[in-house]
């Protein structure tokens, strides 16, 4: 009987590698822990991103109560979004180091405590609103959102984009619940303070349950001990990845205009206030299919392939704000824009993961990407507020937002071409 040749050894190693890969895929696609983590992440997004997406209610309330100028008020909401994304870098690193549960608990405590502080803040004391709602809630949400999203890569591989799409859909559900809830409570006998507290108790319940349900996958940490360590310099010099990040930065400069200002725009243009109060809820409801349907196709055709038309659609639709002059046009715009903006936001994390080499990088890659794009979210709406001025000159902020988003879409297209050439496939 002949002894094994080098070719036989190579074939055996290949077969063993394929078996290990199939086992890994099976282990990371489904199961009770994986689905519980999806549900927990879904609840986190309801309480955090969904609440932040409802800031248009506060923008309207603060502006009409003359708490500050529209631009100053926008800084509260934009700081929330900035920290929600920027805190993803340290939070993502903590996830990669194995401190997922501690990070989620700390973020939950900070977020809920700050939300209750908003109910105690005086409208004539702008710094109180900024500290509690801008800084406090922003830091808390930032410690929650990126880990809740990135940890899905610990449990899913073949259906990762779909799992993350379901998680991000929670922000749309929250964006339906909270605008309606807050508008009703603020306008009714409950008033501002107890309206905020009622929403705080709801967030407390959601985050408590999410902390129970979510878990990191210890097998990923054990695998990462033997995988090559990711040098941050390698990440920063990954040209397609960085171009995509800066593309998302420009999209974030303008994409939030309707979420902050559409309710105010509609009211000032004579749209029935009852309809105007539901614009945020309608946009977030339309974002639900926008967050799920593209992510289903992303697992097959590539997340980057789908985020390009989503961002392009947002940029073109922002020009359509000029045509909003009645209740029907307000609702139609809210539906279409909600779908496209929801698609863009839900595809961001799966698109970032297209550039990763191993699940153990997920936290750092997503955290750095969100950190860069967060600057766009921070300065975008205040710039819009400055362009709007107290005279409510709408054409300047609308054009600024639309052009910014279109520039971002072009950069994402360039990154898509580069990563497709690098990987040797169009399915990126």
C-alpha positions as CSV (number, residue, x, y, z in Angstrom):
1,X,0.0,0.0,0.0
2,X,1.5,3.4,-1.1
3,X,2.2,6.1,1.4
4,X,0.2,9.4,1.3
5,X,1.6,11.9,-1.2
6,X,1.7,15.7,-0.6
7,X,-1.3,16.0,-3.0
8,X,-3.2,13.6,-0.8
9,X,-2.4,15.7,2.3
10,X,-3.4,18.9,0.6
11,X,-6.7,17.3,-0.5
12,X,-7.4,16.1,3.0
13,X,-6.7,19.6,4.5
14,X,-9.1,21.1,1.9
15,X,-11.9,18.7,2.8
16,X,-11.4,19.3,6.5
17,X,-11.4,23.1,5.9
18,X,-14.7,22.8,3.9
19,X,-16.2,20.7,6.7
20,X,-15.2,23.2,9.3
21,X,-16.5,26.1,7.2
22,X,-19.9,24.3,6.8
23,X,-20.0,23.6,10.5
24,X,-19.2,27.3,11.3
25,X,-21.9,28.5,8.9
26,X,-24.4,26.1,10.5
27,X,-23.4,27.2,14.0
28,X,-23.7,30.9,13.1
29,X,-27.1,30.8,11.3
30,X,-30.0,30.3,13.6
31,X,-30.8,28.8,17.0
32,X,-32.6,30.1,20.0
33,X,-29.7,32.3,21.1
34,X,-29.4,33.9,17.7
35,X,-33.1,34.7,17.4
36,X,-33.2,36.0,21.0
37,X,-30.4,38.3,20.2
38,X,-32.2,39.5,17.1
39,X,-35.3,40.3,19.2
40,X,-33.2,42.0,21.8
41,X,-31.5,44.2,19.2
42,X,-34.9,44.9,17.7
43,X,-36.1,46.2,21.1
44,X,-33.0,48.3,21.6
45,X,-33.6,50.0,18.3
46,X,-37.2,50.8,19.2
47,X,-36.1,52.5,22.4
48,X,-33.1,54.4,21.0
49,X,-33.0,55.0,17.2
50,X,-36.8,55.0,17.1
51,X,-36.9,57.7,19.8
52,X,-34.2,59.7,18.1
53,X,-36.1,59.5,14.8
54,X,-39.0,61.2,16.7
55,X,-37.0,64.3,17.5
56,X,-39.1,66.3,15.0
57,X,-41.8,66.3,17.6
58,X,-39.4,68.0,20.0
59,X,-38.1,70.3,17.3
60,X,-41.7,71.5,16.7
61,X,-42.5,71.8,20.4
62,X,-39.3,73.7,21.3
63,X,-39.5,76.0,18.3
64,X,-43.1,77.0,18.9
65,X,-42.4,77.5,22.6
66,X,-39.4,79.8,21.7
67,X,-37.0,77.7,23.7
68,X,-34.3,78.7,21.2
69,X,-33.7,79.3,17.5
70,X,-34.4,76.4,15.1
71,X,-30.6,76.0,14.5
72,X,-29.9,75.8,18.3
73,X,-32.7,73.3,18.8
74,X,-31.3,71.2,16.0
75,X,-28.0,70.9,17.8
76,X,-29.8,68.8,20.5
77,X,-31.1,66.3,18.0
78,X,-27.9,66.3,15.9
79,X,-25.8,65.7,19.0
80,X,-28.0,62.8,19.8
81,X,-27.4,61.3,16.4
82,X,-23.7,62.1,16.4
83,X,-23.1,60.4,19.8
84,X,-25.4,57.5,18.8
85,X,-23.0,56.8,15.9
86,X,-19.7,58.1,17.3
87,X,-19.9,56.1,20.5
88,X,-20.0,53.1,18.3
89,X,-16.2,53.1,18.1
90,X,-15.5,52.5,21.8
91,X,-18.6,50.5,22.2
92,X,-17.7,48.3,19.2
93,X,-14.2,47.8,20.6
94,X,-15.7,46.8,24.0
95,X,-17.8,44.2,22.1
96,X,-14.7,42.8,20.4
97,X,-13.0,42.6,23.8
98,X,-15.8,40.6,25.3
99,X,-17.6,43.3,27.4
100,X,-20.9,43.2,25.5
101,X,-23.2,42.7,28.5
102,X,-21.4,45.4,30.7
103,X,-21.6,47.9,27.8
104,X,-25.3,47.2,27.2
105,X,-26.2,47.6,30.9
106,X,-24.2,50.9,31.3
107,X,-25.8,52.3,28.1
108,X,-29.3,51.4,29.3
109,X,-28.8,53.1,32.7
110,X,-27.4,56.3,31.1
111,X,-30.0,56.5,28.4
112,X,-33.1,56.0,30.7
113,X,-31.8,58.3,33.4
114,X,-31.1,61.1,30.9
115,X,-34.6,60.7,29.4
116,X,-36.2,61.2,32.7
117,X,-34.0,64.2,33.2
118,X,-35.5,65.7,30.1
119,X,-38.9,65.8,31.8
120,X,-37.3,67.9,34.6
121,X,-35.6,70.4,32.3
122,X,-36.9,73.9,31.9
123,X,-37.5,75.1,28.3
124,X,-36.0,78.5,29.1
125,X,-32.8,76.8,30.2
126,X,-31.4,75.6,26.9
127,X,-28.3,74.0,28.5
128,X,-30.5,71.7,30.5
129,X,-32.2,70.4,27.4
130,X,-28.9,70.0,25.6
131,X,-27.1,68.2,28.5
132,X,-30.0,65.7,29.2
133,X,-31.4,65.1,25.7
134,X,-28.4,65.8,23.5
135,X,-25.4,64.6,25.5
136,X,-26.9,62.2,28.0
137,X,-29.3,60.3,25.8
138,X,-26.8,60.4,22.9
139,X,-24.1,58.7,24.9
140,X,-26.5,56.1,26.3
141,X,-27.9,55.3,22.9
142,X,-24.3,55.2,21.4
143,X,-23.3,52.5,23.9
144,X,-26.4,50.5,22.9
145,X,-26.9,50.7,19.2
146,X,-23.7,49.6,17.6
147,X,-23.1,46.6,19.9
148,X,-26.7,45.5,19.4
149,X,-26.2,45.6,15.7
150,X,-22.6,44.3,15.4
151,X,-23.3,41.4,17.8
152,X,-25.6,39.9,15.1
153,X,-22.4,39.0,13.2
154,X,-21.6,36.6,16.1
155,X,-24.7,34.5,15.4
156,X,-25.3,34.9,11.6
157,X,-23.3,34.6,8.5
158,X,-25.3,33.5,5.4
159,X,-28.4,35.5,6.6
160,X,-26.5,38.3,8.4
161,X,-28.0,41.2,6.4
162,X,-31.5,39.9,7.0
163,X,-30.9,39.6,10.7
164,X,-29.5,43.1,10.9
165,X,-32.4,44.4,8.8
166,X,-34.9,42.9,11.3
167,X,-32.9,44.5,14.2
168,X,-32.9,48.0,12.5
169,X,-36.6,47.7,11.7
170,X,-37.1,48.3,15.4
171,X,-36.1,51.9,14.8
172,X,-39.1,52.2,12.4
173,X,-41.5,50.7,15.0
174,X,-40.2,53.2,17.6
175,X,-40.5,55.9,15.0
176,X,-44.2,55.1,14.6
177,X,-45.0,54.7,18.3
178,X,-43.1,57.7,19.8
179,X,-44.2,60.5,17.5
180,X,-47.9,59.6,17.9
181,X,-47.4,59.0,21.7
182,X,-45.5,62.2,22.3
183,X,-47.7,64.4,20.1
184,X,-50.9,63.1,21.8
185,X,-49.4,63.5,25.3
186,X,-47.9,66.9,24.7
187,X,-51.1,68.3,23.1
188,X,-53.4,66.7,25.6
189,X,-54.0,67.2,29.3
190,X,-50.9,65.1,30.2
191,X,-48.5,67.8,29.2
192,X,-44.8,67.8,28.3
193,X,-43.2,66.6,31.5
194,X,-45.4,63.6,32.1
195,X,-45.5,62.8,28.4
196,X,-41.7,62.5,28.5
197,X,-41.9,60.4,31.6
198,X,-44.4,58.0,30.1
199,X,-42.1,57.5,27.2
200,X,-39.2,57.0,29.6
201,X,-41.0,54.1,31.4
202,X,-41.7,52.5,28.1
203,X,-38.0,52.7,27.2
204,X,-37.1,51.3,30.6
205,X,-39.2,48.2,30.0
206,X,-37.9,47.7,26.4
207,X,-34.2,48.0,27.4
208,X,-34.6,45.8,30.5
209,X,-36.0,43.0,28.3
210,X,-33.3,43.5,25.7
211,X,-30.6,43.1,28.3
212,X,-32.1,39.7,29.2
213,X,-32.4,38.4,25.7
214,X,-29.1,39.4,24.0
215,X,-25.9,37.4,24.2
216,X,-22.6,37.5,22.5
217,X,-21.2,34.3,21.0
218,X,-18.2,33.1,23.0
219,X,-17.1,31.0,20.0
220,X,-16.3,34.1,18.0
221,X,-13.9,35.3,20.8
222,X,-12.2,31.9,20.9
223,X,-11.8,32.0,17.1
224,X,-10.5,35.6,17.2
225,X,-7.6,34.4,19.4
226,X,-6.2,32.3,16.6
227,X,-7.2,34.7,13.7
228,X,-4.8,37.4,12.5
229,X,-5.1,40.6,14.6
230,X,-6.6,43.5,12.8
231,X,-4.2,46.5,12.7
232,X,-6.2,49.8,12.8
233,X,-3.7,51.1,10.3
234,X,-4.8,48.5,7.9
235,X,-8.4,49.5,8.4
236,X,-7.6,53.2,7.9
237,X,-5.7,52.6,4.7
238,X,-8.4,50.4,3.3
239,X,-9.2,52.8,0.4
240,X,-12.7,51.4,-0.7
241,X,-13.8,51.2,2.9
242,X,-12.8,54.7,3.7
243,X,-14.3,56.2,0.5
244,X,-17.6,54.4,1.5
245,X,-17.4,55.9,5.0
246,X,-17.0,59.4,3.7
247,X,-19.8,58.8,1.2
248,X,-22.1,57.9,4.0
249,X,-20.8,61.1,5.8
250,X,-22.1,63.2,3.0
251,X,-25.4,61.3,2.9
252,X,-25.8,61.9,6.6
253,X,-25.3,65.7,6.1
254,X,-28.7,65.9,4.4
255,X,-30.7,62.8,4.8
256,X,-32.3,63.8,8.2
257,X,-33.9,67.0,6.9
258,X,-37.5,65.5,6.7
259,X,-37.1,63.7,10.0
260,X,-36.3,67.0,11.8
261,X,-38.2,69.6,9.7
262,X,-41.0,68.0,7.7
263,X,-43.6,68.3,10.5
264,X,-42.7,72.0,10.9
265,X,-42.6,72.5,7.1
266,X,-46.0,71.0,6.7
267,X,-47.6,73.1,9.5
268,X,-46.1,76.3,8.1
269,X,-47.4,75.5,4.6
270,X,-51.0,75.1,5.7
271,X,-51.2,71.4,5.9
272,X,-53.8,70.2,8.4
273,X,-52.0,69.9,11.8
274,X,-53.5,66.5,12.4
275,X,-51.9,65.2,9.2
276,X,-48.6,67.1,9.9
277,X,-48.3,65.4,13.3
278,X,-48.4,62.0,11.7
279,X,-45.6,62.7,9.1
280,X,-42.9,61.2,11.2
281,X,-45.0,58.1,12.0
282,X,-45.8,57.6,8.3
283,X,-42.1,57.9,7.3
284,X,-41.1,55.4,9.9
285,X,-43.9,53.0,9.0
286,X,-42.9,53.2,5.3
287,X,-39.3,52.5,6.4
288,X,-40.3,49.1,7.7
289,X,-40.4,47.4,4.3
290,X,-37.5,49.6,3.3
291,X,-35.4,48.1,6.1
292,X,-36.4,44.5,5.4
293,X,-36.9,44.0,1.7
294,X,-33.5,45.4,0.5
295,X,-31.8,43.4,3.2
296,X,-33.3,40.1,2.0
297,X,-31.9,40.8,-1.5
298,X,-28.6,42.1,0.0
299,X,-27.8,38.6,1.2
300,X,-28.0,37.4,-2.4
301,X,-26.9,40.4,-4.5
302,X,-24.7,42.4,-2.1
303,X,-25.3,45.1,0.4
304,X,-23.1,47.7,-1.4
305,X,-25.0,47.1,-4.6
306,X,-28.2,48.1,-2.9
307,X,-27.1,51.0,-0.7
308,X,-26.0,53.0,-3.8
309,X,-29.6,53.3,-5.4
310,X,-31.1,53.8,-1.9
311,X,-28.9,56.8,-1.2
312,X,-29.4,58.1,-4.8
313,X,-33.2,57.9,-4.3
314,X,-33.0,59.9,-1.1
315,X,-31.0,62.7,-2.8
316,X,-33.5,62.9,-5.7
317,X,-36.5,62.8,-3.4
318,X,-35.3,65.7,-1.3
319,X,-35.9,68.0,-4.3
320,X,-39.6,66.8,-4.1
321,X,-40.0,68.6,-0.8
322,X,-40.6,71.7,-2.9
323,X,-43.9,70.1,-4.1
324,X,-45.4,69.5,-0.7
325,X,-48.3,71.9,-0.4
326,X,-51.2,69.7,0.7
327,X,-52.1,66.8,2.9
328,X,-52.0,64.1,0.1
329,X,-48.6,65.3,-1.1
330,X,-47.2,65.3,2.4
331,X,-48.4,61.7,3.0
332,X,-47.1,60.5,-0.4
333,X,-43.7,62.0,0.1
334,X,-43.5,60.6,3.7
335,X,-44.2,57.1,2.4
336,X,-41.7,57.1,-0.5
337,X,-39.0,58.9,1.4
338,X,-39.5,56.7,4.4
339,X,-38.9,53.6,2.2
340,X,-35.6,54.9,0.6
341,X,-34.1,56.5,3.8
342,X,-35.0,53.3,5.7
343,X,-33.2,51.2,3.1
344,X,-30.1,53.4,3.3
345,X,-29.9,53.3,7.1
346,X,-30.5,49.5,7.3
347,X,-27.9,48.7,4.6
348,X,-25.1,50.7,6.3
349,X,-24.0,48.0,8.7
350,X,-24.2,45.1,6.2
351,X,-22.4,47.2,3.7
352,X,-19.6,47.9,6.2
353,X,-19.3,44.2,6.9
354,X,-18.6,43.6,3.2
355,X,-15.1,45.0,3.9
356,X,-14.4,42.8,7.0
357,X,-12.2,39.7,7.0
358,X,-13.5,38.0,10.2
359,X,-16.6,38.5,12.5
360,X,-14.2,39.6,15.3
361,X,-13.6,42.8,13.3
362,X,-17.3,43.7,13.2
363,X,-17.3,46.0,16.2
364,X,-14.3,48.0,15.1
365,X,-15.2,48.3,11.5
366,X,-18.8,49.3,12.2
367,X,-17.7,51.6,15.1
368,X,-15.2,53.4,13.0
369,X,-17.6,53.8,10.1
370,X,-20.3,55.1,12.3
371,X,-17.8,57.4,14.0
372,X,-16.9,59.1,10.7
373,X,-20.5,59.3,9.4
374,X,-21.7,60.7,12.8
375,X,-19.9,64.0,12.1
376,X,-22.2,64.4,9.1
377,X,-25.2,63.8,11.3
378,X,-23.8,66.2,14.0
379,X,-23.4,69.2,11.7
380,X,-26.0,68.5,9.0
381,X,-29.2,69.6,10.7
382,X,-27.7,72.6,12.5
383,X,-26.4,73.8,9.1
384,X,-29.9,73.3,7.8
385,X,-31.2,75.3,10.7
386,X,-28.8,78.2,9.9
387,X,-29.8,78.1,6.2
388,X,-33.4,78.1,7.2
389,X,-33.1,81.1,9.6
390,X,-36.0,82.7,11.5
391,X,-37.5,83.7,8.2
392,X,-38.0,80.0,7.2
393,X,-36.4,80.3,3.8
394,X,-36.8,76.7,2.8
395,X,-35.1,76.5,-0.6
396,X,-31.6,76.9,0.8
397,X,-31.7,73.9,3.2
398,X,-33.5,71.7,0.8
399,X,-30.9,72.3,-2.0
400,X,-28.0,71.9,0.4
401,X,-29.4,68.6,1.7
402,X,-30.2,67.1,-1.7
403,X,-26.8,68.0,-3.2
404,X,-25.0,66.6,-0.1
405,X,-26.8,63.3,-0.4
406,X,-26.2,63.0,-4.1
407,X,-22.4,63.6,-3.6
408,X,-22.4,60.8,-1.0
409,X,-24.2,58.5,-3.4
410,X,-21.6,59.1,-6.0
411,X,-18.8,58.3,-3.5
412,X,-20.6,55.1,-2.5
413,X,-20.7,54.2,-6.2
414,X,-16.9,54.7,-6.5
415,X,-16.3,52.5,-3.5
416,X,-18.6,49.9,-4.9
417,X,-16.6,49.7,-8.1
418,X,-13.3,49.4,-6.2
419,X,-14.4,46.7,-3.8
420,X,-16.0,44.7,-6.7
421,X,-12.7,44.9,-8.6
422,X,-10.8,43.9,-5.4
423,X,-13.0,40.9,-4.7
424,X,-13.3,39.8,-8.3
425,X,-17.1,39.7,-8.2
426,X,-20.0,42.1,-8.9
427,X,-22.0,40.7,-5.9
428,X,-20.6,43.1,-3.2
